[in-house]
């Protein structure tokens, strides 16, 4: 029988504009892991296994040397924008399978300014070549120089054509997440905008304006995943949050069968990962109180409402009409500000989501606190394509 698994310590750095802080990966790791260890109240010597994620650094072992050199296995993880969640998944697998009683998941990134490319530039094969081919097939759309905004922008266009959502719905999501971030000291942006500000910001790829797109960012986040035995030995039950379900899904042929941009950007993988994680946790989406989801672009947040089962297919924009995804609504989605406003250092995003939800379920999220939060869901997607969904519960 698999062991129960718990988050007992979380920590992160403030997310920053690339180049605005003079630091390297070991500096990020030391700060984030140090904060997680302090939160847990244990030393680095208690960690038996570590998974360190980054898309560009590929230096998990070296990054952790400034925190401790104890001879434990350290594995570098790389899984597109789902890198941090994948490190968390592997740490949980180690504890769940009895290979360790305390495992570390770390995510970190130093990024360049400007839009992301397709990956593996100069190669005929890229991590998203299937996705780009499917997006443009049978559609009057040419490839843009910035493929990521185009992919998610086209998914938004497809939703508008099929189901009647409007640019105003996507702008509202940008407005909401920037508003949420004003209470998050870790967020890259903490400015509140009006809805008109969001709508009238520079257009990146119609219908997505600049204030509906996640920025490039530097930063790190970390979590300690432990067993029941570890909690008992160190008397840490009061701060433990259970990872009750966690699943990673990847593409199937159906992702590309209909040349649907909505499917290309991860609807199917999100739906499968969410269903499995919630089955493991024995909850439904109606049991969830607070959600951190992968709003790399506002269009993806709306589409993900439907993938998670918060709304029927084609009706995600009705949640926006009802303001169901902010404070006072049925769910609070991205209380941290999400990727749009908190920032998106690729390797760190999934673990920053974990940190936010841990604080929320502990009732320690300060002015961001979701009242009465007991069950939380995390959604982190990386085109290439992988989607990780985790469900957390109060103990």
Secondary structure, DSSP 8 states (H G I E B T S, - for coil): -----EEEEEEE---B-TTSS---HHHHHHHHHHHHHHHHT--GGG--EEEEE-SS---HHHHHHTT-----EEEEE--GGGHHHHHHHHHHHHHHTTS-SEEEEEEEE---SS----SSTTSS--TTHHHHHHHHTTSS----SSHHHHHHHHHHHHHHHHH---HHHHHHHHHHHHHHHTT-TT-S------HHHHHHS-EEETTEEGGGB----BEEEEEEEE-HHHHHHHT-GGG-EEEEEEEEEE--THHHHT--HHHHTTHHHHHHHHHHHHHHHT--GGG--EEE---SBHHHHHHHHHHTTSS-TT-HHHHHHTTTTSTTSS-EE-TT-HHHHH---TTTHHHHHHHHHHHHHHT--GGG--TT--EEEEEEEETTTEEEEEEEEE-
